[in-house]
Amino acid sequence: MMDVMFVAQFTHYALWGRTQKVFAITGLFFGLRGLVQEIQIIEYPQGYNWDYPGLFAFTVGYGRTSDFWYSGHCGVCLVHSLEFMCNGLGKWAAFSMCTLFM
């Protein structure tokens, strides 16, 4: 669902976007998130098993990673939801919020 949300957002931007706001906000969000991740590293839990499920995804990294921060998925969904609302795309904003809670 996150891949669909990303493709929809950037397709809308490519066709009708007039400002660089979505790129600036997304870059700022991931930059601050990366800084926080470097400060605090979360260890692997006992019995860690997160294998590749056979489905390709642009936004989800599979395999052995130490990214246990929920902020990436939650924050991106919120940023895209707000951007969709600013552009008058209420159904896509609702889709983004559903993605947040899935």
C-alpha positions as protocol buffer text, in pm:
chain_id: "A"
residue {
  index: 1
  type: MET
  ca { x: 0 y: 0 z: 0 }
}
residue {
  index: 2
  type: MET
  ca { x: 291 y: 235 z: 68 }
}
residue {
  index: 3
  type: ASP
  ca { x: 425 y: 178 z: -283 }
}
residue {
  index: 4
  type: VAL
  ca { x: 84 y: 271 z: -430 }
}
residue {
  index: 5
  type: MET
  ca { x: 75 y: 582 z: -212 }
}
residue {
  index: 6
  type: PHE
  ca { x: 424 y: 690 z: -321 }
}
residue {
  index: 7
  type: VAL
  ca { x: 354 y: 631 z: -690 }
}
residue {
  index: 8
  type: ALA
  ca { x: 23 y: 821 z: -668 }
}
residue {
  index: 9
  type: GLN
  ca { x: 184 y: 1115 z: -488 }
}
residue {
  index: 10
  type: PHE
  ca { x: 475 y: 1154 z: -725 }
}
residue {
  index: 11
  type: THR
  ca { x: 258 y: 1092 z: -1034 }
}
residue {
  index: 12
  type: HIS
  ca { x: 29 y: 1372 z: -918 }
}
residue {
  index: 13
  type: TYR
  ca { x: 333 y: 1590 z: -862 }
}
residue {
  index: 14
  type: ALA
  ca { x: 479 y: 1509 z: -1206 }
}
residue {
  index: 15
  type: LEU
  ca { x: 153 y: 1598 z: -1380 }
}
residue {
  index: 16
  type: TRP
  ca { x: 22 y: 1890 z: -1176 }
}
residue {
  index: 17
  type: GLY
  ca { x: 284 y: 1985 z: -916 }
}
residue {
  index: 18
  type: ARG
  ca { x: 390 y: 2347 z: -899 }
}
residue {
  index: 19
  type: THR
  ca { x: 617 y: 2355 z: -593 }
}
residue {
  index: 20
  type: GLN
  ca { x: 898 y: 2145 z: -449 }
}
residue {
  index: 21
  type: LYS
  ca { x: 723 y: 2124 z: -112 }
}
residue {
  index: 22
  type: VAL
  ca { x: 663 y: 1747 z: -111 }
}
residue {
  index: 23
  type: PHE
  ca { x: 1032 y: 1680 z: -184 }
}
residue {
  index: 24
  type: ALA
  ca { x: 1149 y: 1929 z: 78 }
}
residue {
  index: 25
  type: ILE
  ca { x: 921 y: 1785 z: 349 }
}
residue {
  index: 26
  type: THR
  ca { x: 1006 y: 1422 z: 262 }
}
residue {
  index: 27
  type: GLY
  ca { x: 1379 y: 1500 z: 257 }
}
residue {
  index: 28
  type: LEU
  ca { x: 1362 y: 1685 z: 588 }
}
residue {
  index: 29
  type: PHE
  ca { x: 1162 y: 1403 z: 745 }
}
residue {
  index: 30
  type: PHE
  ca { x: 1405 y: 1129 z: 635 }
}
residue {
  index: 31
  type: GLY
  ca { x: 1708 y: 1342 z: 722 }
}
residue {
  index: 32
  type: LEU
  ca { x: 1591 y: 1397 z: 1079 }
}
residue {
  index: 33
  type: ARG
  ca { x: 1481 y: 1034 z: 1108 }
}
residue {
  index: 34
  type: GLY
  ca { x: 1824 y: 915 z: 991 }
}
residue {
  index: 35
  type: LEU
  ca { x: 1994 y: 1139 z: 1246 }
}
residue {
  index: 36
  type: VAL
  ca { x: 1782 y: 996 z: 1527 }
}
residue {
  index: 37
  type: GLN
  ca { x: 1852 y: 641 z: 1407 }
}
residue {
  index: 38
  type: GLU
  ca { x: 2226 y: 705 z: 1422 }
}
residue {
  index: 39
  type: ILE
  ca { x: 2196 y: 830 z: 1779 }
}
residue {
  index: 40
  type: GLN
  ca { x: 1987 y: 537 z: 1907 }
}
residue {
  index: 41
  type: ILE
  ca { x: 2035 y: 186 z: 1768 }
}
residue {
  index: 42
  type: ILE
  ca { x: 1779 y: -81 z: 1856 }
}
residue {
  index: 43
  type: GLU
  ca { x: 1914 y: -437 z: 1886 }
}
residue {
  index: 44
  type: TYR
  ca { x: 1773 y: -745 z: 1715 }
}
residue {
  index: 45
  type: PRO
  ca { x: 1505 y: -921 z: 1922 }
}
residue {
  index: 46
  type: GLN
  ca { x: 1530 y: -1288 z: 2021 }
}
residue {
  index: 47
  type: GLY
  ca { x: 1409 y: -1516 z: 1740 }
}
residue {
  index: 48
  type: TYR
  ca { x: 1433 y: -1242 z: 1478 }
}
residue {
  index: 49
  type: ASN
  ca { x: 1297 y: -1374 z: 1146 }
}
residue {
  index: 50
  type: TRP
  ca { x: 1197 y: -1126 z: 877 }
}
residue {
  index: 51
  type: ASP
  ca { x: 1258 y: -1296 z: 542 }
}
residue {
  index: 52
  type: TYR
  ca { x: 1175 y: -1189 z: 192 }
}
residue {
  index: 53
  type: PRO
  ca { x: 806 y: -1285 z: 140 }
}
residue {
  index: 54
  type: GLY
  ca { x: 832 y: -1308 z: -239 }
}
residue {
  index: 55
  type: LEU
  ca { x: 671 y: -968 z: -306 }
}
residue {
  index: 56
  type: PHE
  ca { x: 884 y: -681 z: -435 }
}
residue {
  index: 57
  type: ALA
  ca { x: 842 y: -346 z: -259 }
}
residue {
  index: 58
  type: PHE
  ca { x: 1002 y: -5 z: -314 }
}
residue {
  index: 59
  type: THR
  ca { x: 946 y: 116 z: 41 }
}
residue {
  index: 60
  type: VAL
  ca { x: 998 y: -192 z: 260 }
}
residue {
  index: 61
  type: GLY
  ca { x: 1341 y: -341 z: 313 }
}
residue {
  index: 62
  type: TYR
  ca { x: 1341 y: -713 z: 376 }
}
residue {
  index: 63
  type: GLY
  ca { x: 1620 y: -920 z: 522 }
}
residue {
  index: 64
  type: ARG
  ca { x: 1835 y: -859 z: 825 }
}
residue {
  index: 65
  type: THR
  ca { x: 1817 y: -487 z: 902 }
}
residue {
  index: 66
  type: SER
  ca { x: 1822 y: -306 z: 1234 }
}
residue {
  index: 67
  type: ASP
  ca { x: 1546 y: -64 z: 1137 }
}
residue {
  index: 68
  type: PHE
  ca { x: 1284 y: -120 z: 1406 }
}
residue {
  index: 69
  type: TRP
  ca { x: 1161 y: 238 z: 1403 }
}
residue {
  index: 70
  type: TYR
  ca { x: 793 y: 274 z: 1313 }
}
residue {
  index: 71
  type: SER
  ca { x: 844 y: 643 z: 1238 }
}
residue {
  index: 72
  type: GLY
  ca { x: 931 y: 581 z: 875 }
}
residue {
  index: 73
  type: HIS
  ca { x: 603 y: 424 z: 776 }
}
residue {
  index: 74
  type: CYS
  ca { x: 387 y: 633 z: 1007 }
}
residue {
  index: 75
  type: GLY
  ca { x: 554 y: 962 z: 924 }
}
residue {
  index: 76
  type: VAL
  ca { x: 554 y: 909 z: 549 }
}
residue {
  index: 77
  type: CYS
  ca { x: 185 y: 816 z: 554 }
}
residue {
  index: 78
  type: LEU
  ca { x: 106 y: 1129 z: 751 }
}
residue {
  index: 79
  type: VAL
  ca { x: 318 y: 1354 z: 527 }
}
residue {
  index: 80
  type: HIS
  ca { x: 155 y: 1214 z: 213 }
}
residue {
  index: 81
  type: SER
  ca { x: -193 y: 1233 z: 364 }
}
residue {
  index: 82
  type: LEU
  ca { x: -145 y: 1601 z: 444 }
}
residue {
  index: 83
  type: GLU
  ca { x: -4 y: 1669 z: 99 }
}
residue {
  index: 84
  type: PHE
  ca { x: -300 y: 1494 z: -65 }
}
residue {
  index: 85
  type: MET
  ca { x: -537 y: 1704 z: 147 }
}
residue {
  index: 86
  type: CYS
  ca { x: -358 y: 2025 z: 43 }
}
residue {
  index: 87
  type: ASN
  ca { x: -410 y: 1926 z: -321 }
}
residue {
  index: 88
  type: GLY
  ca { x: -780 y: 1847 z: -276 }
}
residue {
  index: 89
  type: LEU
  ca { x: -738 y: 1470 z: -307 }
}
residue {
  index: 90
  type: GLY
  ca { x: -945 y: 1357 z: -8 }
}
residue {
  index: 91
  type: LYS
  ca { x: -978 y: 994 z: -121 }
}
residue {
  index: 92
  type: TRP
  ca { x: -602 y: 958 z: -154 }
}
residue {
  index: 93
  type: ALA
  ca { x: -559 y: 1122 z: 186 }
}
residue {
  index: 94
  type: ALA
  ca { x: -799 y: 864 z: 334 }
}
residue {
  index: 95
  type: PHE
  ca { x: -604 y: 587 z: 156 }
}
residue {
  index: 96
  type: SER
  ca { x: -283 y: 719 z: 312 }
}
residue {
  index: 97
  type: MET
  ca { x: -438 y: 719 z: 659 }
}
residue {
  index: 98
  type: CYS
  ca { x: -565 y: 363 z: 606 }
}
residue {
  index: 99
  type: THR
  ca { x: -210 y: 267 z: 509 }
}
residue {
  index: 100
  type: LEU
  ca { x: -88 y: 425 z: 832 }
}
residue {
  index: 101
  type: PHE
  ca { x: -308 y: 197 z: 1042 }
}
residue {
  index: 102
  type: MET
  ca { x: -260 y: -124 z: 840 }
}
